[in-house]
Amino acid sequence: MTSTRRMTDQIDVVTLSDSDRDAAIDRLYDVALDPARYEALLDHWESAISPLRARVDIRMPHLLNDPQIAEHFRRATEFLDRLAPEETDDGLNAMLAPFDRVPALLLDRSYHIRAANGAARQAMVLPETAQIGDLPIHAADMEALTSALDIMFDSREKDTAVLRVRAVQADHLIVFRLQRCIASDGTILVLAASNAVSMPPGFCEILIEAFDLTQTEAEILCHLVDCRSVNDIAVERGRSVDTIRAQIKSLLAKTETHSQLELVRLALSMIDMTAMTVRTAPGPRVVSRGFATLAERDFKSLITPDGRRVDYLILGAQRGRPVLYLPLDFGLVRWPASAEACAALRGLKVIVPLRPGYGLSDMVDRSVDYDATLLEDTMRVLQAERVTRCPILCFSGDAYYAVKLARAHPFAFSGIVACSGMLPLTRREQFERMHKWHRFIMAGAKYTPHLLPFMVKAGFLLARKIGKRTFLHAVYGNSAADVATIEDPEAFEALATGSEVALSENHSAHEAFSRQLVSGQLDDWSAEVEALRGKLPVIFINGTQDPQVPLATVDEFRRDYDWIEFHLLEDAGQLAFFRHWRVVLDHLTPLIAD
């Protein structure tokens, strides 16, 4: 294999030779037409790219900034899109599921209503096939709605809005909360949730305490949120219009707002914050269900202030001592049945957030910082469960997120236990030592991140085509310990069931997987790790047969971070937890706050 250097815009670009590029492109289209040929692409790609990695600085490692190759990857991705399941009504309805009692609908760029929930169809009397003109909005205000939608579709800087319009019915108003979202096929839609706001219990008392309102002022504000006109409020309360206006003026002064619309927006944001109540996923019951010994677990959900749904599970004791568990980008949200039962016996409440794009947790727009959203959602879940302090249990590369959380919220976490943990990869050799499947993805994310989405999407489609067991055997085939774990019935049930949130017949989290790898965990975050020295216990439990973090890499970690407590498991690989969970729980339990 040979490579060439050429000058592009005065930047020295290391690229493939013509023959290597042609062979790689041939295999690229082979995979696009049949994902079962993925390993042939992997083998050729590694043989061609490996020599190039040795020739670039790991601190500025991007290879193959070649427009020709990038264009072929783009075309091949289009072929893959034809193999992926198309967005179905069920998929659109799932996006509406958090709004089971609130009228909500999805609009496309042509102002067609792609889907509407039952509450919207009933409240707005929508026909089966509806357009924006079918909404019960005053004709004079329709332009305001279409303009707001245009901004949602065209602006990368604004993806949420609150819009107040007049209803067809006299003296009634509708408040729309608009949120740009992305369907699984990549189509940009706008979710519109209307004014049927369900105020949480005790909301008047919350307003009174927050803004020093009187009972009457709080009730009037609730009426305004409910789209009552001043005349309606006056009639209902048996007061004059002037009296109501005077009370609204007092409300504006106390809340430091400047208009009724701003006042209502403030109240809506208060509802968003106080109504983040924990509940099982709305609509049809959504569960994590095993196929042998795993018990069913209901997904819980909350709605973020920007309207996104965030799901999570609780394993072990539902009312026990909290543990935050980060399930890796594979979405391994379930434990072996015996491990879950043991957690319950130990009184551990294991909280498992589903990150954006996994399961029914809403994906975020590509303009949004994925890592920041993942961390914010994690803290929201802990807040919803009223957790003030707990340890973090994480796998492999999720040590990056554990460190980020501990740095951002130093009083919220009592320690970190990283099973098969990975610290910052700062040497080229740490990529080269990995087994080929892990190196293909991890080095791809580091050196050719612009090509990673195709590699990941093709891998997900391959796993769906050949089945998870066969796929896991291919990925972990050179680790005898991991192969033994896959063949353990309890362990495999946990792996297969848990990863349904990442890959199922109807869902693929390939985009979210890619975005995690290129967001920051493969950068040098060693300063973040060092900042935890002496601040809280950090324990790493690694297997000697880990295909991603082999023993030589663990030895380097131990030298670089001599203050971290390391433990080695001889008969373990990257899937160590699924066979050695007792060892992990023994190290975790002392870190749990009483």
C-alpha positions as CSV (number, residue, x, y, z in Angstrom):
1,M,0.0,0.0,0.0
2,T,1.3,3.5,-0.8
3,S,0.2,7.0,-0.1
4,T,0.7,10.4,-1.6
5,R,1.0,13.9,-0.4
6,R,-0.6,16.8,-2.3
7,M,-1.1,20.5,-1.6
8,T,-4.7,21.7,-1.2
9,D,-5.2,25.4,-0.3
10,Q,-1.6,25.3,0.9
11,I,-2.3,22.6,3.4
12,D,-0.3,19.4,3.2
13,V,-2.8,16.6,2.8
14,V,-1.9,13.0,3.4
15,T,-4.2,10.9,1.2
16,L,-4.4,7.5,-0.4
17,S,-2.7,6.5,-3.6
18,D,-5.0,6.2,-6.7
19,S,-5.1,2.4,-6.5
20,D,-5.9,2.3,-2.8
21,R,-8.6,5.0,-3.2
22,D,-10.2,3.1,-6.1
23,A,-10.2,-0.2,-4.2
24,A,-11.6,1.5,-1.1
25,I,-14.4,3.1,-3.1
26,D,-15.3,-0.2,-4.7
27,R,-15.6,-1.8,-1.3
28,L,-17.5,1.3,0.0
29,Y,-20.3,0.7,-2.6
30,D,-20.2,-3.0,-1.9
31,V,-21.1,-2.3,1.7
32,A,-23.7,0.3,0.7
33,L,-25.5,-2.3,-1.4
34,D,-24.9,-5.2,1.1
35,P,-23.8,-4.4,4.7
36,A,-22.8,-8.0,5.1
37,R,-19.6,-7.0,3.2
38,Y,-18.6,-4.6,6.0
39,E,-15.6,-6.6,7.2
40,A,-14.0,-6.6,3.8
41,L,-14.1,-2.8,3.8
42,L,-12.8,-2.8,7.3
43,D,-9.8,-5.0,6.4
44,H,-8.9,-3.0,3.3
45,W,-9.4,0.3,4.9
46,E,-7.2,-0.6,7.9
47,S,-4.4,-1.8,5.7
48,A,-4.5,1.4,3.6
49,I,-5.0,3.9,6.4
50,S,-2.7,2.5,9.1
51,P,0.5,3.7,7.5
52,L,-1.0,7.2,7.1
53,R,-1.8,7.5,10.8
54,A,1.9,7.1,11.6
55,R,2.6,10.2,9.5
56,V,0.4,12.8,11.3
57,D,0.5,14.5,14.6
58,I,-2.1,13.0,16.9
59,R,-3.0,16.4,18.2
60,M,-4.0,17.4,14.6
61,P,-4.8,14.1,13.1
62,H,-7.4,14.5,10.4
63,L,-6.7,12.5,7.3
64,L,-8.3,12.3,3.9
65,N,-9.7,15.7,3.6
66,D,-10.3,14.7,0.0
67,P,-13.4,16.0,-1.7
68,Q,-13.6,13.0,-4.0
69,I,-13.6,10.5,-1.2
70,A,-16.0,12.6,0.8
71,E,-18.4,12.7,-2.1
72,H,-18.3,8.9,-2.6
73,F,-19.1,8.5,1.1
74,R,-22.0,10.8,0.8
75,R,-23.4,8.8,-2.2
76,A,-22.8,5.5,-0.4
77,T,-24.7,6.9,2.6
78,E,-27.7,7.6,0.3
79,F,-27.6,4.0,-0.7
80,L,-27.6,3.0,2.9
81,D,-30.6,5.2,3.5
82,R,-32.6,3.1,1.1
83,L,-31.9,0.0,3.3
84,A,-32.9,1.7,6.5
85,P,-36.5,1.5,7.6
86,E,-38.6,4.5,6.5
87,E,-40.3,6.8,9.0
88,T,-43.7,5.3,9.8
89,D,-46.7,6.7,11.4
90,D,-45.7,4.9,14.5
91,G,-42.4,6.8,14.5
92,L,-44.1,10.1,14.2
93,N,-46.7,9.2,16.8
94,A,-43.8,8.3,19.2
95,M,-42.5,11.9,18.8
96,L,-46.0,13.1,19.9
97,A,-46.2,10.6,22.8
98,P,-45.0,12.9,25.6
99,F,-48.0,15.2,24.9
100,D,-50.7,12.6,25.6
101,R,-53.1,15.1,27.2
102,V,-51.9,18.3,25.4
103,P,-52.9,19.0,21.8
104,A,-49.8,18.5,19.7
105,L,-49.0,18.1,16.0
106,L,-46.1,17.8,13.6
107,L,-45.9,20.1,10.6
108,D,-43.6,19.9,7.6
109,R,-42.0,22.6,5.5
110,S,-45.1,22.6,3.2
111,Y,-47.4,23.3,6.2
112,H,-48.9,19.8,6.0
113,I,-49.8,18.3,9.3
114,R,-47.8,15.0,9.2
115,A,-49.2,13.7,12.5
116,A,-51.5,14.9,15.3
117,N,-52.3,13.3,18.6
118,G,-55.8,12.5,19.7
119,A,-56.1,15.6,21.9
120,A,-55.3,17.8,18.9
121,R,-57.8,16.1,16.6
122,Q,-60.5,16.4,19.2
123,A,-59.8,20.0,20.4
124,M,-59.2,21.3,16.9
125,V,-61.6,19.1,15.0
126,L,-58.9,18.2,12.4
127,P,-59.7,16.0,9.4
128,E,-57.7,12.8,8.8
129,T,-55.5,14.6,6.2
130,A,-55.0,18.1,7.4
131,Q,-53.0,21.3,6.5
132,I,-52.2,24.4,8.5
133,G,-55.4,26.0,7.1
134,D,-57.5,23.5,9.0
135,L,-56.3,24.8,12.4
136,P,-58.9,26.9,14.3
137,I,-56.8,30.1,14.0
138,H,-58.1,33.5,13.1
139,A,-57.3,34.3,9.5
140,A,-55.5,37.5,10.4
141,D,-53.1,35.6,12.6
142,M,-52.3,32.7,10.2
143,E,-49.4,34.7,8.7
144,A,-47.8,35.0,12.1
145,L,-47.9,31.2,12.5
146,T,-46.4,30.5,9.0
147,S,-43.7,33.1,9.6
148,A,-42.8,31.5,12.9
149,L,-42.7,28.1,11.2
150,D,-40.4,29.5,8.4
151,I,-38.0,30.7,11.0
152,M,-38.0,27.2,12.7
153,F,-37.2,25.5,9.4
154,D,-34.6,28.0,8.1
155,S,-32.8,29.4,11.1
156,R,-30.1,27.3,12.8
157,E,-29.9,29.8,15.7
158,K,-33.6,29.5,16.7
159,D,-35.2,26.1,17.3
160,T,-37.9,27.0,19.8
161,A,-40.6,29.7,20.0
162,V,-43.7,30.6,21.9
163,L,-46.5,32.1,19.7
164,R,-49.8,33.6,20.9
165,V,-52.5,33.9,18.2
166,R,-56.3,34.5,18.2
167,A,-58.6,31.5,17.8
168,V,-61.5,31.4,15.4
169,Q,-63.8,31.5,18.4
170,A,-64.2,35.1,19.6
171,D,-62.3,36.3,22.6
172,H,-60.1,33.2,22.8
173,L,-56.4,32.9,22.3
174,I,-54.1,29.9,21.5
175,V,-50.5,29.7,22.7
176,F,-48.3,27.5,20.6
177,R,-45.0,26.2,21.8
178,L,-42.9,25.4,18.7
179,Q,-39.9,23.1,18.7
180,R,-37.9,22.1,15.7
181,C,-37.2,18.3,15.7
182,I,-35.8,15.7,13.3
183,A,-37.6,12.5,12.3
184,S,-35.5,9.3,12.1
185,D,-35.3,9.7,8.3
186,G,-33.7,13.1,8.7
187,T,-36.8,15.2,7.8
188,I,-37.0,18.4,9.7
189,L,-40.4,18.9,11.3
190,V,-41.8,21.4,13.8
191,L,-43.7,20.1,16.8
192,A,-46.5,22.5,17.9
193,A,-48.0,22.0,21.3
194,S,-51.0,24.2,21.9
195,N,-52.5,26.0,24.8
196,A,-54.1,23.1,26.6
197,V,-51.5,23.5,29.4
198,S,-52.0,21.2,32.3
199,M,-50.9,23.1,35.4
200,P,-49.1,21.1,38.0
201,P,-50.8,20.7,41.4
202,G,-50.1,23.7,43.7
203,F,-49.0,25.9,40.8
204,C,-50.7,29.0,42.3
205,E,-48.8,28.5,45.5
206,I,-45.5,28.2,43.5
207,L,-46.3,31.6,41.8
208,I,-47.2,33.2,45.1
209,E,-43.9,32.1,46.6
210,A,-41.7,32.9,43.6
211,F,-43.0,36.4,42.9
212,D,-44.7,37.4,46.2
213,L,-48.1,37.5,44.5
214,T,-51.5,37.6,46.2
215,Q,-53.8,34.6,45.8
216,T,-56.0,36.7,43.4
217,E,-53.0,37.8,41.3
218,A,-51.8,34.2,41.0
219,E,-55.3,33.0,39.9
220,I,-55.5,35.8,37.3
221,L,-52.1,34.8,35.9
222,C,-53.3,31.2,35.6
223,H,-56.4,32.5,33.7
224,L,-54.1,34.4,31.3
225,V,-52.0,31.2,30.7
226,D,-55.3,29.5,30.0
227,C,-55.9,32.0,27.2
228,R,-58.8,33.8,28.9
229,S,-59.4,37.3,27.7
230,V,-59.5,40.2,30.2
231,N,-63.3,40.4,29.7
232,D,-63.7,36.6,30.3
233,I,-61.7,36.9,33.6
234,A,-63.7,39.9,34.7
235,V,-67.0,38.1,34.1
236,E,-65.9,34.9,35.8
237,R,-64.6,36.7,38.8
238,G,-67.4,39.3,39.1
239,R,-65.1,42.2,38.8
240,S,-64.8,45.1,36.4
241,V,-62.4,45.1,33.5
242,D,-60.6,48.0,35.0
243,T,-60.0,46.1,38.2
244,I,-58.6,43.1,36.3
245,R,-56.3,45.4,34.3
246,A,-55.0,47.0,37.5
247,Q,-54.3,43.5,38.9
248,I,-52.4,42.6,35.6
249,K,-50.4,45.8,35.9
250,S,-49.4,44.7,39.5
251,L,-48.4,41.3,38.1
252,L,-46.2,42.9,35.5
253,A,-44.5,45.0,38.2
254,K,-43.9,42.1,40.5
255,T,-42.6,39.7,37.8
256,E,-40.6,42.5,36.1
257,T,-42.2,41.7,32.8
258,H,-43.3,44.3,30.2
259,S,-46.3,42.8,28.5
260,Q,-49.0,40.2,28.9
261,L,-47.2,38.0,26.3
262,E,-43.9,38.2,28.3
263,L,-45.9,37.5,31.5
264,V,-47.5,34.4,29.9
265,R,-44.1,33.2,28.6
266,L,-42.7,33.5,32.1
267,A,-45.5,31.4,33.5
268,L,-45.2,28.8,30.8
269,S,-41.5,28.5,31.6
270,M,-42.4,28.0,35.3
271,I,-44.8,25.3,34.3
272,D,-42.1,23.6,32.3
273,M,-39.8,23.6,35.3
274,T,-42.3,22.5,37.9
275,A,-44.2,20.0,35.7
276,M,-41.1,17.9,35.1
277,T,-42.9,15.2,37.1
278,V,-41.8,11.6,36.9
279,R,-44.2,9.4,35.1
280,T,-44.2,6.3,33.0
281,A,-43.9,7.0,29.3
282,P,-47.2,8.3,28.0
283,G,-49.4,6.7,25.5
284,P,-48.9,2.9,25.2
285,R,-46.9,1.4,28.0
286,V,-43.2,1.3,27.0
287,V,-41.1,-1.3,28.8
288,S,-37.7,-2.9,28.6
289,R,-38.6,-6.6,28.3
290,G,-36.2,-9.5,28.3
291,F,-36.8,-12.9,26.7
292,A,-35.8,-15.2,29.5
293,T,-35.0,-14.2,33.1
294,L,-35.0,-10.4,33.0
295,A,-37.9,-8.7,34.7
296,E,-39.9,-6.0,32.8
297,R,-38.9,-2.5,33.6
298,D,-41.1,0.5,32.7
299,F,-39.4,3.4,31.0
300,K,-40.0,6.7,32.8
301,S,-39.9,10.0,31.0
302,L,-39.7,13.7,31.6
303,I,-40.1,16.7,29.2
304,T,-37.4,19.3,29.1
305,P,-38.1,23.0,29.0
306,D,-37.4,23.0,25.3
307,G,-40.1,20.3,24.7
308,R,-37.8,17.2,24.3
309,R,-38.6,13.9,25.8
310,V,-36.0,12.2,27.9
311,D,-36.5,8.6,29.0
312,Y,-34.8,6.6,31.7
313,L,-34.9,3.3,33.6
314,I,-34.6,2.4,37.3
315,L,-33.0,-0.9,38.0
316,G,-32.7,-2.6,41.4
317,A,-34.6,-1.1,44.4
318,Q,-37.1,1.5,43.2
319,R,-36.7,3.4,46.5
320,G,-33.1,2.5,47.3
321,R,-29.9,4.5,47.6
322,P,-29.1,6.1,44.2
323,V,-26.5,5.2,41.7
324,L,-26.1,6.9,38.3
325,Y,-25.3,4.3,35.6
326,L,-24.0,5.5,32.2
327,P,-24.6,2.6,29.7
328,L,-22.1,3.4,27.0
329,D,-22.8,4.4,23.4
330,F,-24.0,0.8,22.8
331,G,-27.0,1.6,25.0
332,L,-26.4,-1.3,27.4
333,V,-29.2,-0.2,29.8
334,R,-30.0,-3.6,31.4
335,W,-27.9,-5.8,33.7
336,P,-27.9,-9.6,33.9
337,A,-31.0,-10.7,35.9
338,S,-28.9,-11.8,38.8
339,A,-27.1,-8.4,38.9
340,E,-30.4,-6.5,38.9
341,A,-31.7,-8.8,41.7
342,C,-28.5,-8.3,43.7
343,A,-28.8,-4.5,43.3
344,A,-32.3,-4.7,44.7
345,L,-31.1,-6.8,47.7
346,R,-28.3,-4.3,48.4
347,G,-30.9,-1.4,48.3
348,L,-29.3,0.2,45.2
349,K,-31.5,2.4,43.0
350,V,-29.7,2.3,39.7
351,I,-30.8,5.3,37.5
352,V,-30.1,4.8,33.8
353,P,-30.7,7.9,31.6
354,L,-31.3,7.3,27.9
355,R,-29.2,9.8,26.0
356,P,-30.6,11.8,23.0
357,G,-31.4,9.6,20.0
358,Y,-31.7,6.4,22.1
359,G,-35.0,4.7,22.6
360,L,-37.7,7.3,22.7
361,S,-35.4,10.1,24.0
362,D,-35.6,12.8,21.4
363,M,-32.6,13.5,19.3
364,V,-31.1,17.0,19.1
365,D,-30.5,19.1,16.1
366,R,-27.0,18.9,14.5
367,S,-26.4,22.5,15.4
368,V,-26.8,21.6,19.1
369,D,-23.8,20.5,21.3
370,Y,-24.6,16.8,21.8
371,D,-22.3,16.3,24.8
372,A,-23.7,19.4,26.6
373,T,-27.3,18.1,26.1
374,L,-26.4,14.6,27.3
375,L,-24.9,16.0,30.5
376,E,-27.9,18.4,31.0
377,D,-30.4,15.6,30.5
378,T,-28.5,13.4,32.9
379,M,-28.8,16.1,35.6
380,R,-32.4,16.6,34.9
381,V,-33.1,12.9,35.4
382,L,-31.3,13.0,38.8
383,Q,-33.2,16.1,39.8
384,A,-36.5,14.5,38.8
385,E,-35.6,11.6,41.1
386,R,-34.6,14.0,43.8
387,V,-31.1,12.8,43.9
388,T,-28.7,15.2,45.6
389,R,-25.5,13.0,45.8
390,C,-24.6,9.6,44.4
391,P,-21.7,7.7,42.8
392,I,-21.3,7.1,39.0
393,L,-20.9,3.7,37.5
394,C,-19.8,3.9,33.8
395,F,-18.4,1.7,31.1
396,S,-15.4,2.2,28.8
397,G,-15.5,5.6,27.0
398,D,-18.3,6.8,29.2
399,A,-15.6,7.6,31.8
400,Y,-15.3,10.9,29.7
401,Y,-18.9,11.8,30.7
402,A,-18.4,10.7,34.3
403,V,-15.4,13.1,34.6
404,K,-17.4,15.9,32.9
405,L,-20.3,15.4,35.3
406,A,-18.0,15.3,38.4
407,R,-16.2,18.5,37.2
408,A,-19.4,20.4,36.5
409,H,-21.2,19.3,39.7
410,P,-18.5,18.6,42.3
411,F,-21.0,18.2,45.2
412,A,-23.4,15.9,43.3
413,F,-21.2,12.9,43.0
414,S,-19.4,10.8,45.7
415,G,-17.1,8.8,43.4
416,I,-16.6,7.2,40.0
417,V,-16.3,3.5,39.2
418,A,-15.3,2.9,35.6
419,C,-15.6,-0.7,34.4
420,S,-13.4,-1.4,31.4
421,G,-12.7,2.3,31.7
422,M,-10.9,4.4,29.1
423,L,-8.9,7.5,29.9
424,P,-7.7,10.1,27.4
425,L,-6.0,8.4,24.4
426,T,-2.9,10.6,23.9
427,R,-0.6,8.2,22.0
428,R,-1.0,6.9,18.5
429,E,0.0,3.4,19.8
430,Q,-3.1,3.3,22.0
431,F,-5.2,3.3,18.8
432,E,-2.9,0.8,17.0
433,R,-3.1,-1.7,19.8
434,M,-6.9,-2.0,19.6
435,H,-8.4,-5.0,17.9
436,K,-9.4,-4.3,14.3
437,W,-13.2,-3.6,14.8
438,H,-12.6,-1.2,17.7
439,R,-9.6,0.4,15.9
440,F,-11.7,0.8,12.7
441,I,-14.3,2.9,14.6
442,M,-12.2,4.6,17.2
443,A,-9.3,5.5,14.9
444,G,-11.9,6.5,12.3
445,A,-13.5,8.9,14.7
446,K,-10.0,10.3,15.6
447,Y,-8.4,10.5,12.2
448,T,-11.3,10.6,9.7
449,P,-14.3,12.0,11.6
450,H,-16.0,13.3,8.5
451,L,-16.2,9.7,7.2
452,L,-17.4,8.2,10.5
453,P,-21.2,8.5,10.0
454,F,-21.1,6.1,7.1
455,M,-18.9,3.6,8.9
456,V,-21.2,3.6,11.9
457,K,-24.5,3.5,10.0
458,A,-23.3,0.6,7.9
459,G,-22.2,-1.2,11.1
460,F,-25.6,-0.7,12.6
461,L,-27.3,-2.1,9.5
462,L,-25.0,-5.1,9.5
463,A,-25.9,-5.8,13.1
464,R,-29.6,-5.7,12.2
465,K,-29.1,-7.9,9.2
466,I,-27.0,-10.7,10.8
467,G,-28.3,-10.5,14.3
468,K,-26.8,-9.2,17.5
469,R,-25.2,-12.5,18.6
470,T,-23.4,-12.9,15.3
471,F,-22.4,-9.3,15.2
472,L,-21.0,-9.4,18.8
473,H,-19.0,-12.5,17.9
474,A,-17.5,-10.6,15.0
475,V,-16.6,-7.6,17.0
476,Y,-15.2,-9.4,20.1
477,G,-14.0,-12.6,18.3
478,N,-10.3,-12.0,19.4
479,S,-11.2,-11.7,23.1
480,A,-11.9,-15.2,24.5
481,A,-13.2,-13.6,27.7
482,D,-15.7,-11.5,25.8
483,V,-16.8,-14.4,23.6
484,A,-17.5,-16.4,26.8
485,T,-19.5,-13.5,28.2
486,I,-21.6,-13.4,25.0
487,E,-22.3,-17.1,25.3
488,D,-23.4,-16.8,28.9
489,P,-27.3,-16.8,28.7
490,E,-27.9,-14.2,31.4
491,A,-25.2,-11.9,30.1
492,F,-26.4,-12.2,26.5
493,E,-30.0,-11.5,27.5
494,A,-28.9,-8.3,29.2
495,L,-26.7,-7.3,26.2
496,A,-29.4,-8.0,23.6
497,T,-32.3,-6.5,25.6
498,G,-30.5,-3.4,26.8
499,S,-29.2,-2.5,23.4
500,E,-32.7,-2.4,22.0
501,V,-32.6,1.4,22.8
502,A,-29.7,1.7,20.3
503,L,-30.7,-0.8,17.7
504,S,-34.1,-2.5,17.1
505,E,-36.2,-3.4,14.1
506,N,-37.7,0.1,14.1
507,H,-34.9,2.2,15.5
508,S,-31.2,2.9,15.0
509,A,-29.1,5.3,17.1
510,H,-26.3,5.4,14.6
511,E,-26.3,9.2,14.4
512,A,-26.2,9.7,18.2
513,F,-23.4,7.0,18.4
514,S,-21.3,8.9,15.8
515,R,-21.8,12.3,17.5
516,Q,-20.6,11.0,20.8
517,L,-17.3,9.8,19.3
518,V,-16.5,13.0,17.5
519,S,-17.7,15.4,20.3
520,G,-14.8,15.3,22.6
521,Q,-14.0,11.9,24.2
522,L,-11.2,11.3,21.8
523,D,-9.6,14.7,22.4
524,D,-7.1,15.2,25.2
525,W,-9.2,15.7,28.3
526,S,-6.4,14.7,30.7
527,A,-6.5,18.1,32.5
528,E,-10.2,17.4,33.4
529,V,-9.1,14.1,34.9
530,E,-6.2,15.7,36.8
531,A,-8.6,18.3,38.3
532,L,-10.3,15.4,40.2
533,R,-7.2,14.4,42.0
534,G,-7.9,14.5,45.7
535,K,-11.5,15.6,45.1
536,L,-13.3,12.2,45.0
537,P,-12.5,8.5,44.7
538,V,-11.9,7.3,41.1
539,I,-11.7,3.5,40.6
540,F,-10.9,1.7,37.3
541,I,-11.7,-2.0,36.9
542,N,-10.2,-3.3,33.6
543,G,-10.0,-6.7,32.0
544,T,-6.7,-8.0,30.6
545,Q,-8.4,-9.1,27.4
546,D,-10.2,-5.8,26.6
547,P,-10.0,-5.3,22.8
548,Q,-10.2,-1.5,23.1
549,V,-8.1,-0.9,26.2
550,P,-5.5,-3.7,26.2
551,L,-3.1,-4.3,29.0
552,A,-0.3,-2.1,27.6
553,T,-2.8,0.8,27.5
554,V,-3.9,0.2,31.0
555,D,-0.3,0.2,32.1
556,E,0.1,3.6,30.5
557,F,-3.0,4.9,32.3
558,R,-1.6,3.7,35.6
559,R,1.6,5.6,35.0
560,D,-0.1,8.7,33.8
561,Y,-2.7,8.8,36.6
562,D,-0.9,7.2,39.6
563,W,-3.6,8.5,42.0
564,I,-6.4,6.5,40.4
565,E,-7.2,3.2,42.0
566,F,-6.8,0.4,39.4
567,H,-7.9,-3.2,39.5
568,L,-7.2,-5.9,36.9
569,L,-9.5,-8.8,36.1
570,E,-7.6,-11.7,34.4
571,D,-10.6,-13.4,32.9
572,A,-12.3,-10.3,31.4
573,G,-12.6,-8.2,28.4
574,Q,-14.6,-5.0,27.5
575,L,-17.8,-6.7,28.6
576,A,-16.3,-7.4,32.0
577,F,-19.2,-6.1,34.0
578,F,-21.7,-8.7,32.5
579,R,-19.7,-11.5,34.1
580,H,-17.9,-9.8,37.0
581,W,-20.6,-7.5,38.2
582,R,-20.2,-8.7,41.8
583,V,-16.7,-7.3,41.9
584,V,-17.8,-4.0,40.5
585,L,-20.7,-3.7,43.0
586,D,-18.3,-4.5,45.9
587,H,-16.2,-1.5,44.9
588,L,-19.2,0.7,44.2
589,T,-21.2,0.1,47.4
590,P,-18.8,2.0,49.8
591,L,-19.1,5.1,47.7
592,I,-22.9,5.3,48.0
593,A,-24.2,8.0,50.3
594,D,-26.6,6.8,53.1
